[in-house]
Amino acid sequence: MIVGRVLFLLGMAFVFFSIVMLVMVPFSNGGGGFIPPLFALLNGLIAMGVGELVIEVNHRRKMEAAK
């Protein structure tokens, strides 16, 4: 259960910071491009999805064991 929650929170952090970077990239003079923040956004969304699946499977297991 803790693995799912950690994955979900880590995914949220990646999504938050990648959105911040996507907003800041056009205003920076150094360039750097949009590719790394886009991959970080995708990575964060995948981590959030996997974390949600782990939480849901664990919850279903507990519900079936209670029956």
C-alpha positions as CSV (number, residue, x, y, z in Angstrom):
1,M,0.0,0.0,0.0
2,I,2.8,2.4,0.8
3,V,4.4,1.7,-2.5
4,G,1.3,2.9,-4.3
5,R,1.0,6.0,-2.3
6,V,4.7,6.8,-2.8
7,L,4.4,6.3,-6.5
8,F,1.3,8.5,-6.7
9,L,3.0,11.3,-4.7
10,L,6.2,11.1,-6.7
11,G,4.1,11.3,-9.9
12,M,2.3,14.4,-8.6
13,A,5.7,16.0,-7.8
14,F,7.0,15.2,-11.3
15,V,3.8,16.6,-12.9
16,F,3.9,19.8,-10.8
17,F,7.6,20.5,-11.5
18,S,7.4,19.6,-15.2
19,I,4.4,22.0,-15.7
20,V,6.3,24.7,-13.9
21,M,9.3,24.1,-16.2
22,L,7.0,24.1,-19.3
23,V,5.8,27.5,-18.2
24,M,9.3,28.8,-17.5
25,V,11.0,27.5,-20.7
26,P,9.7,30.2,-23.1
27,F,10.9,33.0,-20.7
28,S,14.4,31.6,-20.2
29,N,17.3,32.9,-22.4
30,G,19.2,29.6,-22.3
31,G,16.8,27.7,-24.4
32,G,16.9,24.0,-23.4
33,G,13.8,23.1,-25.3
34,F,10.5,21.5,-24.4
35,I,11.5,17.9,-24.6
36,P,12.8,17.2,-21.1
37,P,9.8,18.7,-19.3
38,L,7.4,16.8,-21.6
39,F,9.1,13.5,-20.8
40,A,9.0,14.4,-17.1
41,L,5.3,15.2,-17.5
42,L,4.7,11.8,-19.1
43,N,6.8,10.0,-16.5
44,G,4.8,11.7,-13.7
45,L,1.5,10.7,-15.3
46,I,2.6,7.1,-15.7
47,A,3.8,7.0,-12.1
48,M,0.5,8.4,-10.9
49,G,-1.4,5.8,-12.9
50,V,0.7,2.9,-11.6
51,G,0.4,4.2,-8.1
52,E,-3.4,4.4,-8.4
53,L,-3.6,0.8,-9.8
54,V,-1.5,-0.5,-6.9
55,I,-3.7,1.3,-4.4
56,E,-6.9,0.0,-6.0
57,V,-5.7,-3.6,-6.3
58,N,-4.7,-3.6,-2.6
59,H,-8.0,-2.1,-1.6
60,R,-9.9,-4.8,-3.6
61,R,-7.8,-7.5,-1.9
62,K,-8.7,-6.2,1.5
63,M,-12.4,-6.1,0.6
64,E,-12.3,-9.7,-0.7
65,A,-10.5,-10.9,2.4
66,A,-13.2,-9.2,4.6
67,K,-16.0,-11.2,2.9
